[in-house]
């Protein structure tokens, strides 16, 4: 089994709006999201005096669903998706309904800055879980300390408010996970011939329709007073646009171009935004305890960083490949040109190595018409790249794979699988599946995201068994053979 070469499938360009959106830096989308994430709820709090919190939540969700329905006609996206992806959208819709309702129940009882800090704790945990290092343990500890400072003096007064706040925190974690999955996969899942930065928004709109349906039983009766007061109704629609259209659209555009861990890190802006907007719109002046708690939360997230090099991708003890095997020379078990004898025992361990260890097998299996030096890839030596080899007991390398951080051909942030190769004599023994699992583990440790490759056509069945899908047209790579782009979400 072999297969990820260096050809890009034919992909037609996005729309004019898509090109404009794609040219903007992802940080610009996040800035918009940070402002509107709490500006909308601040306006909602002012409406609580006239409409119950659950009623305001329903107005927010329903009005956003109407906007998306008119603007994007999201049911078209649903028709293009497979069963599993449709269930992801249904899940995201349920999360949006529950999260928004719980958030309003919380801010009806607690200051907006406090709810914002509690909400953000879950994202810190999500980011820290992606890379288990001492620094990230410290980051999580600082964030937990910040939430404890914020909540310590108020639990006796508003315990139900904190129940809602922490439940909303769990919902926000699910929103980031499912939302990032939709954003990174939407371009490929929506249309193999039209990569479009707005594709995630179509799926977001479909999820919002699901959210409106899910929120109706609990919220429509509470929203009834607004139906007889046009000003209140318009106010509720404005809350929906400011809370569930503008920020969620910005989130999708940012998520599509940022790894999940990076997006979570940038969410450090949210607690500060909540405090500023709570002060400016609601007159909620933060105390010194509030400011200290918010500062701890922000410091915790600022301290978080994605792991640079996770541990060896095997449960067996890691051992350095002997020097005389790193360049295709071997001892017993190797035949002519470094090939492994067919009777070699299949006792194989996986090991993280430097890129140079992978080159001889890459060249021999994938590019025999080139030199070893020619098969080095750009990005091989980047700190977050990973190279895994399958090694026999005597140190002979019989399988290799590399994964590098590289945007997909349609522009989505992601990871590229390259140089997947198994010695011919060792095929059919599950080595390729183990190598692929190691790559998936590395990507998950880095926060997850889109995983893609340019697969040789003969290897497509293997990658399909590992959950990848083809995208675009088959292209001939001169001297190598036909390739096709494949992808999956991790």
WOURNOR-V238299 format. One record per pair of residues at least 12 apart in sequence whose ideal C-beta (glycine too) atoms are under 10 Angstrom apart, sorted by the first residue. I is the first residue (numbers start at 1). J is the second residue. If there is no record, write none. Layout:
<<I/J> <I/J>>
This chain:
<<1/365> <1/399> <1/420> <1/421> <1/422> <1/424> <1/426> <1/427> <1/428> <1/431> <1/432> <1/433> <1/435> <1/436> <1/456> <1/458> <1/459> <1/461> <1/462> <1/463> <2/361> <2/362> <2/365> <2/366> <2/367> <2/400> <2/419> <2/420> <2/421> <2/422> <2/423> <2/424> <2/427> <2/432> <2/455> <2/456> <2/458> <2/459> <2/462> <2/481> <3/365> <3/366> <3/401> <3/417> <3/418> <3/419> <3/420> <3/421> <3/422> <3/432> <3/453> <3/454> <3/455> <3/456> <3/457> <3/458> <3/459> <3/460> <3/462> <3/463> <3/480> <3/481> <3/483> <3/486> <4/366> <4/377> <4/401> <4/402> <4/403> <4/416> <4/417> <4/418> <4/419> <4/420> <4/421> <4/452> <4/453> <4/454> <4/455> <4/456> <4/459> <4/463> <4/483> <4/486> <5/366> <5/367> <5/418> <5/419> <5/420> <5/453> <5/454> <5/455> <5/456> <5/459> <5/475> <5/477> <5/480> <5/481> <5/482> <5/483> <6/366> <6/367> <6/375> <6/377> <6/378> <6/418> <6/454> <6/477> <6/480> <6/483> <7/409> <7/454> <7/455> <7/456> <7/474> <7/475> <7/476> <7/477> <7/478> <7/480> <7/481> <7/482> <7/483> <7/484> <7/485> <8/408> <8/409> <8/410> <8/454> <8/472> <8/475> <8/477> <8/483> <8/485> <9/192> <9/193> <9/409> <9/410> <9/454> <9/470> <9/471> <9/472> <9/473> <9/474> <9/475> <9/483> <9/484> <9/485> <9/486> <10/193> <10/409> <10/472> <10/473> <10/474> <10/475> <10/485> <11/187> <11/192> <11/193> <11/194> <11/195> <11/408> <11/409> <11/410> <11/411> <11/471> <11/472> <11/473> <11/485> <12/191> <12/192> <12/193> <12/194> <12/195> <12/196> <12/410> <12/472> <13/194> <13/195> <13/196> <13/410> <14/187> <14/194> <14/195> <14/196> <14/197> <14/198> <14/199> <14/410> <14/411> <15/194> <15/196> <15/197> <15/198> <17/196> <17/197> <17/198> <18/187> <18/194> <18/195> <18/196> <18/197> <18/198> <18/199> <18/411> <19/196> <19/197> <20/197> <21/196> <21/197> <21/198> <21/201> <21/249> <21/253> <21/256> <21/257> <21/411> <22/195> <22/196> <22/197> <22/198> <22/253> <22/256> <22/257> <22/410> <22/411> <23/197> <24/197> <24/253> <24/254> <24/257> <25/254> <25/257> <26/250> <26/253> <26/254> <26/255> <26/256> <26/257> <26/258> <26/262> <26/263> <26/266> <26/413> <27/254> <27/257> <27/258> <27/266> <28/250> <28/253> <28/254> <29/247> <29/249> <29/250> <29/251> <29/252> <29/253> <29/254> <29/255> <29/256> <29/257> <29/258> <30/247> <30/250> <30/251> <30/253> <30/254> <30/255> <30/258> <30/262> <30/263> <30/266> <30/267> <30/269> <30/270> <31/250> <31/254> <31/266> <31/269> <31/273> <32/246> <32/247> <32/249> <32/250> <32/251> <32/253> <32/254> <33/246> <33/247> <33/248> <33/249> <33/250> <33/251> <33/252> <33/253> <33/254> <33/255> <33/263> <33/266> <33/267> <33/269> <33/270> <33/273> <34/247> <34/250> <34/251> <34/266> <34/267> <34/268> <34/269> <34/270> <34/272> <34/273> <34/274> <34/276> <34/277> <35/242> <35/246> <35/247> <35/250> <35/269> <35/273> <35/276> <35/277> <36/241> <36/242> <36/243> <36/244> <36/245> <36/246> <36/247> <36/248> <36/249> <36/250> <36/251> <36/273> <36/277> <37/116> <37/119> <37/242> <37/243> <37/246> <37/247> <37/248> <37/250> <37/251> <37/267> <37/269> <37/270> <37/273> <37/274> <37/277> <38/107> <38/112> <38/113> <38/115> <38/116> <38/119> <38/242> <38/243> <38/247> <38/270> <38/271> <38/272> <38/273> <38/274> <38/275> <38/276> <38/277> <38/278> <38/281> <38/282> <39/239> <39/242> <39/243> <39/246> <39/247> <39/273> <39/274> <39/276> <39/277> <39/280> <39/281> <40/60> <40/64> <40/238> <40/239> <40/240> <40/241> <40/242> <40/243> <40/244> <40/245> <40/246> <40/247> <40/277> <41/56> <41/57> <41/60> <41/100> <41/103> <41/104> <41/106> <41/107> <41/112> <41/115> <41/116> <41/239> <41/242> <41/243> <41/274> <41/277> <41/278> <41/281> <41/282> <42/107> <42/112> <42/239> <42/242> <42/243> <42/274> <42/277> <42/278> <42/279> <42/280> <42/281> <42/282> <42/284> <43/56> <43/60> <43/235> <43/236> <43/238> <43/239> <43/242> <43/243> <43/277> <43/281> <43/282> <44/56> <44/57> <44/59> <44/60> <44/100> <44/103> <44/104> <44/107> <44/108> <44/112> <44/235> <44/236> <44/238> <44/239> <44/240> <44/242> <44/243> <45/104> <45/107> <45/108> <45/111> <45/112> <45/239> <45/278> <45/281> <45/282> <45/284> <46/235> <46/239> <46/281> <46/282> <47/59> <47/60> <47/104> <47/226> <47/232> <47/235> <47/236> <47/238> <47/239> <48/104> <48/107> <48/108> <50/225> <50/226> <50/229> <50/231> <50/232> <50/235> <50/236> <51/222> <51/223> <51/224> <51/225> <51/226> <51/229> <51/232> <51/233> <51/235> <51/236> <51/239> <52/104> <52/105> <52/108> <52/219> <52/221> <52/222> <52/223> <52/224> <52/225> <53/101> <53/102> <53/103> <53/104> <53/105> <53/106> <53/107> <53/108> <53/109> <53/164> <53/219> <53/222> <54/100> <54/101> <54/102> <54/104> <54/105> <54/108> <54/215> <54/218> <54/219> <54/220> <54/221> <54/222> <54/223> <55/104> <55/218> <55/219> <55/220> <55/221> <55/222> <55/223> <55/224> <55/225> <55/226> <55/232> <55/236> <56/100> <56/101> <56/104> <56/107> <56/108> <56/219> <56/222> <56/223> <56/226> <56/232> <56/235> <56/236> <56/239> <56/240> <56/243> <57/97> <57/98> <57/99> <57/100> <57/101> <57/102> <57/103> <57/104> <57/105> <57/108> <57/215> <57/218> <57/219> <57/222> <57/223> <57/236> <57/239> <57/240> <57/243> <57/244> <58/97> <58/100> <58/101> <58/104> <58/211> <58/212> <58/215> <58/216> <58/217> <58/218> <58/219> <58/220> <58/221> <58/222> <58/223> <58/224> <58/226> <58/236> <58/240> <59/215> <59/219> <59/220> <59/222> <59/223> <59/226> <59/227> <59/232> <59/233> <59/235> <59/236> <59/237> <59/238> <59/239> <59/240> <60/96> <60/100> <60/101> <60/103> <60/104> <60/211> <60/212> <60/215> <60/219> <60/223> <60/236> <60/237> <60/238> <60/239> <60/240> <60/241> <60/242> <60/243> <60/244> <60/245> <61/93> <61/96> <61/97> <61/100> <61/101> <61/208> <61/209> <61/211> <61/212> <61/213> <61/214> <61/215> <61/216> <61/219> <61/240> <61/243> <61/244> <62/208> <62/209> <62/211> <62/212> <62/213> <62/215> <62/216> <62/219> <62/220> <62/223> <62/236> <62/237> <62/240> <62/244> <63/208> <63/212> <63/233> <63/234> <63/236> <63/237> <63/238> <63/239> <63/240> <63/241> <63/243> <63/244> <63/245> <64/96> <64/100> <64/204> <64/205> <64/208> <64/209> <64/211> <64/212> <64/237> <64/239> <64/240> <64/241> <64/242> <64/243> <64/244> <64/245> <64/246> <64/248> <64/249> <65/93> <65/96> <65/205> <65/206> <65/207> <65/208> <65/209> <65/210> <65/211> <65/212> <65/213> <65/215> <65/240> <65/244> <65/245> <66/208> <66/209> <66/212> <66/237> <66/240> <66/245> <67/205> <67/208> <67/237> <67/240> <67/241> <67/244> <67/245> <67/246> <67/249> <68/201> <68/202> <68/204> <68/205> <68/206> <68/207> <68/208> <68/209> <68/212> <68/244> <68/245> <68/248> <68/249> <69/205> <69/206> <69/208> <69/209> <69/212> <70/205> <71/201> <71/202> <71/205> <71/245> <71/249> <72/198> <72/199> <72/201> <72/202> <72/203> <72/204> <72/205> <72/206> <72/208> <72/249> <73/202> <73/205> <73/206> <74/89> <74/201> <74/202> <74/203> <74/204> <74/205> <74/206> <74/207> <74/208> <74/209> <74/210> <75/202> <75/205> <75/206> <75/209> <76/190> <76/202> <76/205> <76/206> <77/89> <77/182> <77/186> <77/189> <77/190> <77/191> <77/199> <77/200> <77/201> <77/202> <77/203> <77/204> <77/205> <77/206> <77/207> <78/90> <78/202> <78/203> <78/205> <78/206> <78/207> <78/209> <78/210> <79/206> <80/186> <80/189> <80/190> <80/191> <80/192> <80/199> <80/202> <80/203> <81/185> <81/186> <81/189> <81/190> <81/203> <81/206> <82/189> <82/469> <84/189> <84/467> <85/181> <85/182> <85/185> <85/186> <85/189> <85/190> <85/203> <85/489> <86/203> <86/206> <86/210> <88/178> <88/181> <88/182> <88/185> <88/189> <88/203> <88/207> <88/489> <89/178> <89/182> <89/203> <89/204> <89/205> <89/206> <89/207> <89/208> <89/209> <89/210> <90/206> <90/207> <90/210> <90/211> <90/213> <90/214> <91/174> <91/177> <91/178> <91/181> <91/207> <91/210> <92/174> <92/175> <92/177> <92/178> <92/179> <92/181> <92/182> <92/203> <92/204> <92/206> <92/207> <92/208> <92/210> <92/211> <93/178> <93/204> <93/206> <93/207> <93/208> <93/209> <93/210> <93/211> <93/212> <93/213> <93/214> <93/215> <94/171> <94/174> <94/178> <94/207> <94/210> <94/211> <94/213> <94/214> <94/215> <95/170> <95/171> <95/172> <95/173> <95/174> <95/175> <95/176> <95/177> <95/178> <95/179> <95/207> <95/210> <95/211> <95/214> <96/171> <96/174> <96/175> <96/178> <96/179> <96/204> <96/207> <96/208> <96/210> <96/211> <96/212> <96/214> <96/215> <96/244> <96/248> <97/171> <97/207> <97/208> <97/210> <97/211> <97/212> <97/213> <97/214> <97/215> <97/216> <97/218> <97/219> <98/167> <98/168> <98/170> <98/171> <98/174> <98/175> <98/211> <98/214> <98/215> <98/218> <99/119> <99/167> <99/168> <99/169> <99/170> <99/171> <99/172> <99/173> <99/174> <99/175> <99/211> <100/168> <100/171> <100/175> <100/211> <100/215> <100/219> <100/240> <100/243> <100/244> <101/164> <101/167> <101/168> <101/171> <101/211> <101/214> <101/215> <101/218> <101/219> <102/115> <102/119> <102/163> <102/164> <102/165> <102/166> <102/167> <102/168> <102/169> <102/170> <102/171> <102/172> <103/115> <103/116> <103/119> <103/164> <103/165> <103/167> <103/168> <103/169> <103/171> <103/172> <103/243> <104/164> <104/168> <104/219> <104/239> <104/243> <105/160> <105/161> <105/163> <105/164> <105/165> <105/167> <105/168> <106/118> <106/119> <106/158> <106/160> <106/161> <106/162> <106/163> <106/164> <106/165> <106/166> <106/167> <106/168> <106/169> <107/161> <107/164> <107/165> <107/168> <107/274> <107/278> <107/282> <108/158> <108/160> <108/161> <108/164> <109/154> <109/157> <109/158> <109/159> <109/160> <109/161> <109/162> <109/163> <109/164> <109/165> <110/150> <110/151> <110/154> <110/157> <110/158> <110/160> <110/161> <110/162> <110/164> <110/165> <110/284> <111/150> <111/154> <111/158> <111/161> <111/274> <111/275> <111/278> <111/279> <111/282> <111/284> <111/285> <111/286> <111/287> <111/290> <112/273> <112/274> <112/275> <112/277> <112/278> <112/279> <112/281> <112/282> <112/284> <112/286> <113/150> <113/271> <113/272> <113/273> <113/274> <113/275> <113/276> <113/277> <113/278> <113/279> <113/282> <113/284> <113/285> <113/286> <113/287> <113/290> <113/291> <113/293> <113/294> <114/147> <114/150> <114/151> <114/154> <114/158> <114/161> <114/162> <114/165> <114/271> <114/274> <114/275> <114/278> <114/284> <114/286> <114/290> <114/293> <114/294> <115/150> <115/161> <115/162> <115/164> <115/165> <115/166> <115/168> <115/169> <115/271> <115/274> <115/278> <116/150> <116/165> <116/270> <116/271> <116/272> <116/273> <116/274> <116/275> <116/277> <116/278> <116/294> <116/297> <117/143> <117/146> <117/147> <117/149> <117/150> <117/151> <117/165> <117/169> <117/270> <117/271> <117/272> <117/274> <117/275> <117/290> <117/293> <117/294> <117/296> <117/297> <117/298> <118/146> <118/147> <118/150> <118/151> <118/161> <118/162> <118/164> <118/165> <118/166> <118/167> <118/168> <118/169> <118/172> <118/271> <118/293> <118/297> <119/147> <119/165> <119/166> <119/168> <119/169> <119/170> <119/171> <119/172> <119/173> <119/267> <119/270> <119/271> <119/274> <120/143> <120/146> <120/147> <120/169> <120/172> <120/264> <120/267> <120/268> <120/269> <120/270> <120/271> <120/274> <120/294> <120/297> <120/298> <120/300> <120/301> <121/140> <121/143> <121/144> <121/146> <121/147> <121/148> <121/150> <121/165> <121/166> <121/169> <121/170> <121/172> <121/173> <121/271> <121/297> <121/300> <121/301> <122/143> <122/166> <122/168> <122/169> <122/170> <122/171> <122/172> <122/173> <122/174> <122/175> <122/176> <122/264> <122/267> <123/143> <123/169> <123/172> <123/173> <123/175> <123/176> <123/177> <123/260> <123/263> <123/264> <123/265> <123/266> <123/267> <123/268> <123/270> <123/301> <123/304> <124/136> <124/139> <124/140> <124/142> <124/143> <124/144> <124/146> <124/147> <124/173> <124/264> <124/265> <124/267> <124/268> <124/297> <124/298> <124/300> <124/301> <124/303> <124/304> <125/139> <125/140> <125/143> <125/144> <125/169> <125/173> <125/264> <126/172> <126/173> <126/174> <126/176> <126/177> <126/180> <126/260> <126/261> <126/263> <126/264> <126/267> <126/447> <126/448> <127/139> <127/140> <127/143> <127/176> <127/260> <127/261> <127/262> <127/263> <127/264> <127/265> <127/267> <127/268> <127/300> <127/301> <127/304> <127/305> <127/306> <127/447> <128/140> <128/141> <128/143> <128/261> <128/264> <128/300> <128/301> <128/303> <128/304> <128/305> <129/173> <129/261> <129/264> <129/444> <129/445> <129/447> <130/259> <130/260> <130/261> <130/264> <130/304> <130/306> <130/307> <130/443> <130/444> <130/445> <130/446> <130/447> <130/448> <131/261> <131/304> <131/305> <131/306> <131/307> <131/308> <131/310> <131/444> <131/445> <131/446> <131/447> <132/307> <132/310> <132/311> <132/445> <133/304> <133/305> <133/306> <133/307> <133/308> <133/310> <133/445> <135/303> <135/304> <135/305> <135/307> <136/261> <136/300> <136/303> <136/304> <136/305> <136/306> <136/307> <137/303> <137/304> <138/299> <138/300> <138/303> <138/304> <139/265> <139/299> <139/300> <139/301> <139/302> <139/303> <139/304> <139/305> <140/300> <140/301> <140/303> <140/304> <141/296> <141/300> <141/303> <142/295> <142/296> <142/297> <142/298> <142/299> <142/300> <142/301> <142/302> <142/303> <142/304> <143/268> <143/271> <143/293> <143/296> <143/297> <143/298> <143/299> <143/300> <143/301> <143/303> <143/304> <144/296> <144/297> <144/300> <145/292> <145/293> <145/296> <145/297> <145/299> <145/300> <146/271> <146/292> <146/293> <146/294> <146/295> <146/296> <146/297> <146/298> <146/299> <146/300> <146/301> <147/162> <147/165> <147/166> <147/169> <147/271> <147/293> <147/294> <147/296> <147/297> <147/300> <148/293> <148/296> <149/289> <149/290> <149/291> <149/292> <149/293> <149/294> <149/295> <149/296> <149/297> <150/162> <150/165> <150/271> <150/286> <150/287> <150/289> <150/290> <150/291> <150/292> <150/293> <150/294> <150/296> <150/297> <151/165> <151/166> <151/293> <152/289> <152/293> <153/287> <153/289> <153/290> <154/289> <172/267> <172/270> <173/264> <175/207> <175/248> <175/251> <176/251> <176/255> <176/260> <176/263> <176/264> <176/267> <177/260> <177/264> <177/448> <178/207> <179/200> <179/203> <179/204> <179/207> <179/248> <179/251> <179/252> <179/255> <179/260> <179/263> <180/200> <180/251> <180/252> <180/254> <180/255> <180/256> <180/258> <180/259> <180/260> <180/261> <180/263> <180/264> <180/413> <180/447> <180/448> <180/449> <180/450> <180/489> <181/200> <181/203> <181/255> <181/260> <181/448> <181/449> <181/450> <181/489> <181/490> <182/199> <182/200> <182/201> <182/202> <182/203> <182/204> <182/206> <182/207> <182/252> <182/255> <182/256> <182/489> <183/197> <183/199> <183/200> <183/201> <183/203> <183/204> <183/251> <183/252> <183/253> <183/254> <183/255> <183/256> <183/257> <183/258> <183/260> <183/263> <183/412> <183/413> <183/449> <183/450> <183/489> <184/200> <184/255> <184/256> <184/257> <184/258> <184/259> <184/260> <184/408> <184/412> <184/413> <184/414> <184/448> <184/449> <184/450> <184/451> <184/487> <184/489> <184/490> <185/199> <185/200> <185/203> <185/256> <185/412> <185/414> <185/449> <185/450> <185/469> <185/487> <185/488> <185/489> <186/198> <186/199> <186/200> <186/201> <186/202> <186/203> <186/204> <186/252> <186/255> <186/256> <186/410> <186/412> <187/199> <187/200> <187/256> <187/408> <187/409> <187/410> <187/411> <187/412> <187/450> <187/471> <187/487> <188/408> <188/409> <188/410> <188/412> <188/414> <188/450> <188/452> <188/469> <188/470> <188/471> <188/472> <188/485> <188/486> <188/487> <188/488> <188/489> <189/203> <189/469> <189/471> <189/487> <189/489> <190/202> <190/203> <191/410> <191/471> <192/410> <192/469> <192/470> <192/471> <192/472> <192/473> <192/485> <193/471> <193/472> <193/473> <194/410> <195/408> <195/409> <195/410> <195/411> <195/412> <195/471> <195/472> <196/410> <196/411> <197/252> <197/253> <197/256> <197/257> <197/410> <197/411> <197/412> <198/249> <198/252> <198/253> <198/256> <199/252> <199/256> <199/410> <199/412> <200/248> <200/249> <200/251> <200/252> <200/253> <200/255> <200/256> <200/412> <201/245> <201/248> <201/249> <201/251> <201/252> <201/253> <201/256> <202/252> <203/252> <204/244> <204/245> <204/248> <204/249> <204/251> <204/252> <205/245> <205/248> <205/249> <205/252> <207/248> <208/240> <208/244> <208/245> <208/248> <211/244> <212/240> <212/244> <223/236> <251/263> <251/267> <254/266> <254/413> <255/412> <255/413> <255/449> <256/410> <256/411> <256/412> <256/413> <256/414> <256/450> <257/407> <257/411> <257/412> <257/413> <257/414> <258/413> <258/447> <258/449> <259/306> <259/384> <259/405> <259/413> <259/414> <259/415> <259/443> <259/446> <259/447> <259/448> <259/449> <259/450> <260/306> <260/413> <260/444> <260/446> <260/447> <260/448> <260/449> <260/490> <261/304> <261/305> <261/306> <261/307> <261/445> <261/446> <261/447> <261/448> <261/449> <262/305> <262/306> <262/413> <262/446> <262/447> <262/449> <263/413> <263/447> <263/449> <264/301> <264/304> <264/306> <264/447> <265/301> <265/302> <265/303> <265/304> <265/305> <265/306> <265/447> <266/301> <267/298> <267/301> <268/297> <268/298> <268/299> <268/300> <268/301> <268/302> <268/303> <268/304> <269/298> <269/301> <270/297> <270/298> <270/301> <271/290> <271/293> <271/294> <271/295> <271/296> <271/297> <271/298> <271/301> <272/291> <272/294> <272/295> <272/297> <272/298> <274/286> <274/294> <275/290> <275/291> <275/294> <278/290> <306/383> <306/384> <306/405> <306/445> <306/446> <306/447> <307/383> <307/384> <307/442> <307/445> <307/446> <307/447> <308/382> <308/383> <308/384> <308/385> <308/446> <309/352> <309/383> <309/384> <309/385> <309/386> <309/442> <309/445> <310/352> <310/384> <310/386> <310/438> <310/441> <310/442> <310/444> <310/445> <310/446> <311/352> <311/441> <311/445> <312/349> <312/350> <312/351> <312/352> <312/353> <312/388> <312/438> <313/350> <313/351> <313/352> <313/386> <313/387> <313/388> <313/389> <313/401> <313/434> <313/435> <313/437> <313/438> <313/439> <313/440> <313/441> <313/442> <313/445> <314/348> <314/349> <314/350> <314/351> <314/352> <314/388> <314/390> <314/391> <314/434> <314/437> <314/438> <314/441> <315/349> <315/350> <316/347> <316/348> <316/349> <316/350> <316/351> <316/391> <317/349> <317/351> <318/349> <318/350> <318/351> <318/352> <318/353> <318/391> <319/349> <319/351> <319/391> <319/393> <319/395> <320/351> <320/353> <320/357> <320/391> <320/395> <321/351> <321/353> <321/354> <321/357> <321/389> <321/391> <321/395> <321/396> <321/397> <322/391> <322/394> <322/395> <322/396> <323/357> <323/395> <324/395> <325/338> <325/357> <325/360> <325/389> <325/391> <325/392> <325/394> <325/395> <325/396> <325/397> <326/353> <326/354> <326/356> <326/357> <326/358> <326/359> <326/360> <326/389> <326/395> <326/397> <327/356> <327/357> <327/359> <327/360> <327/372> <328/359> <328/360> <328/361> <328/363> <328/364> <328/372> <328/396> <328/397> <329/360> <329/396> <330/360> <330/392> <330/394> <330/395> <330/396> <330/397> <331/392> <331/394> <331/395> <331/396> <332/344> <332/392> <332/394> <332/396> <333/345> <333/392> <333/393> <333/394> <333/395> <333/396> <333/398> <333/425> <334/392> <334/394> <334/396> <334/397> <334/398> <334/423> <334/425> <335/425> <337/360> <337/364> <337/368> <338/360> <338/361> <338/363> <338/364> <338/396> <338/397> <338/423> <339/364> <339/365> <339/396> <339/398> <339/423> <339/424> <339/425> <339/426> <340/361> <340/392> <340/396> <340/397> <340/398> <340/422> <340/423> <340/424> <340/425> <340/426> <341/396> <341/425> <342/424> <342/425> <342/426> <343/425> <344/392> <344/393> <344/394> <344/396> <344/398> <344/423> <344/425> <344/426> <345/392> <345/393> <345/394> <346/390> <346/392> <346/398> <346/426> <346/428> <346/429> <346/430> <346/431> <347/391> <347/392> <347/393> <347/394> <348/389> <348/390> <348/391> <348/392> <348/393> <348/396> <348/398> <348/399> <348/426> <348/429> <348/430> <348/431> <348/434> <348/435> <349/389> <349/390> <349/391> <349/392> <349/393> <349/434> <350/388> <350/389> <350/390> <350/391> <350/399> <350/401> <350/431> <350/434> <350/435> <350/437> <350/438> <351/387> <351/388> <351/389> <351/390> <351/391> <351/395> <351/397> <351/438> <352/386> <352/387> <352/388> <352/389> <352/438> <352/442> <353/386> <353/387> <353/388> <353/389> <353/391> <353/397> <353/400> <353/402> <354/380> <354/381> <354/387> <355/376> <355/377> <355/379> <355/380> <355/381> <355/382> <355/385> <355/386> <355/387> <355/400> <355/402> <355/404> <355/419> <356/372> <356/376> <356/380> <356/381> <356/387> <357/387> <357/388> <357/389> <357/391> <357/397> <357/400> <358/375> <358/376> <358/377> <358/380> <358/387> <358/388> <358/389> <358/397> <358/399> <358/400> <358/401> <358/402> <358/418> <358/419> <358/421> <359/371> <359/372> <359/373> <359/374> <359/375> <359/376> <359/377> <359/380> <359/387> <359/397> <359/400> <359/419> <360/372> <360/375> <360/397> <360/400> <361/375> <361/389> <361/390> <361/396> <361/397> <361/398> <361/399> <361/400> <361/419> <361/421> <361/422> <361/423> <362/374> <362/375> <362/376> <362/377> <362/400> <362/401> <362/402> <362/418> <362/419> <362/420> <362/421> <363/375> <363/376> <363/419> <363/421> <364/421> <364/423> <364/424> <365/399> <365/400> <365/419> <365/420> <365/421> <365/422> <365/423> <365/424> <366/400> <366/418> <366/419> <366/420> <366/421> <366/456> <366/480> <367/419> <367/421> <367/479> <367/480> <368/479> <369/479> <369/480> <370/479> <370/480> <375/418> <375/419> <375/421> <376/419> <377/402> <377/404> <377/406> <377/416> <377/418> <377/419> <378/404> <378/406> <378/418> <379/402> <379/403> <379/404> <379/405> <379/406> <379/416> <379/418> <380/402> <380/404> <380/418> <380/419> <381/404> <382/404> <382/405> <382/406> <383/405> <384/403> <384/404> <384/405> <384/415> <384/442> <384/445> <384/446> <385/402> <385/403> <385/404> <385/405> <385/406> <385/415> <385/416> <385/418> <385/442> <386/401> <386/402> <386/403> <386/404> <386/405> <386/415> <386/438> <386/439> <386/441> <386/442> <386/443> <386/445> <386/446> <387/400> <387/401> <387/402> <387/403> <387/404> <387/418> <387/419> <387/438> <387/439> <387/442> <388/400> <388/401> <388/402> <388/403> <388/420> <388/434> <388/435> <388/436> <388/437> <388/438> <388/439> <388/441> <388/442> <389/401> <389/402> <389/421> <389/435> <389/438> <390/421> <390/422> <390/423> <390/426> <390/429> <390/430> <390/431> <390/432> <390/434> <390/435> <390/438> <392/423> <392/426> <396/423> <396/426> <397/421> <397/423> <398/421> <398/422> <398/423> <398/424> <398/425> <398/426> <398/427> <398/429> <398/431> <399/420> <399/421> <399/422> <399/423> <399/426> <399/427> <399/429> <399/431> <399/432> <399/434> <399/435> <400/418> <400/419> <400/420> <400/421> <400/422> <400/423> <400/431> <400/435> <401/417> <401/418> <401/419> <401/420> <401/421> <401/422> <401/431> <401/432> <401/434> <401/435> <401/436> <401/438> <401/439> <401/442> <401/453> <402/416> <402/417> <402/418> <402/419> <402/420> <402/421> <402/435> <402/439> <403/415> <403/416> <403/417> <403/418> <403/419> <403/420> <403/436> <403/438> <403/439> <403/440> <403/442> <403/443> <403/446> <403/451> <403/453> <404/416> <404/417> <404/418> <404/419> <405/443> <405/446> <405/449> <406/418> <406/452> <407/450> <407/452> <408/449> <408/450> <408/451> <408/452> <408/453> <408/471> <408/485> <408/487> <409/452> <409/454> <409/471> <409/472> <409/485> <409/487> <410/450> <410/452> <410/471> <410/472> <410/485> <410/487> <412/449> <412/450> <412/452> <412/487> <413/449> <413/450> <414/443> <414/449> <414/450> <414/451> <414/452> <414/487> <414/489> <414/490> <415/439> <415/440> <415/442> <415/443> <415/446> <415/448> <415/449> <415/450> <415/451> <415/452> <415/453> <415/490> <416/450> <416/451> <416/452> <416/453> <416/454> <416/487> <417/435> <417/436> <417/439> <417/440> <417/443> <417/451> <417/452> <417/453> <417/454> <417/455> <417/463> <417/466> <417/468> <417/486> <417/487> <417/488> <418/439> <418/453> <418/454> <419/453> <420/432> <420/435> <420/436> <420/439> <420/453> <420/455> <420/456> <420/459> <420/462> <420/463> <421/435> <422/435> <422/462> <432/459> <432/462> <432/463> <432/465> <432/466> <433/462> <433/465> <433/466> <436/451> <436/462> <436/463> <436/465> <436/466> <436/467> <436/468> <437/466> <439/451> <439/453> <439/466> <439/490> <440/466> <440/467> <440/488> <440/490> <441/490> <442/490> <443/489> <443/490> <444/490> <446/490> <447/490> <448/489> <448/490> <449/489> <449/490> <450/487> <450/488> <450/489> <450/490> <451/466> <451/467> <451/468> <451/486> <451/487> <451/488> <451/489> <451/490> <452/468> <452/469> <452/471> <452/485> <452/486> <452/487> <452/488> <452/489> <453/468> <453/483> <453/484> <453/485> <453/486> <453/487> <453/488> <454/472> <454/475> <454/477> <454/480> <454/483> <454/484> <454/485> <454/486> <455/468> <455/470> <455/474> <455/482> <455/483> <455/484> <455/485> <455/486> <455/487> <456/477> <456/480> <456/481> <456/482> <456/483> <456/484> <457/470> <457/474> <457/475> <457/476> <457/481> <457/482> <457/483> <457/484> <458/481> <458/482> <459/483> <459/484> <459/486> <460/474> <460/482> <460/483> <460/484> <460/486> <463/484> <463/486> <463/487> <463/488> <464/486> <464/488> <466/486> <466/488> <467/486> <467/487> <467/488> <467/489> <467/490> <468/485> <468/486> <468/487> <468/488> <468/489> <469/485> <469/486> <469/487> <469/488> <469/489> <470/484> <470/485> <470/486> <470/487> <471/484> <471/485> <471/486> <471/487> <472/484> <472/485> <472/486> <472/487> <473/485>>
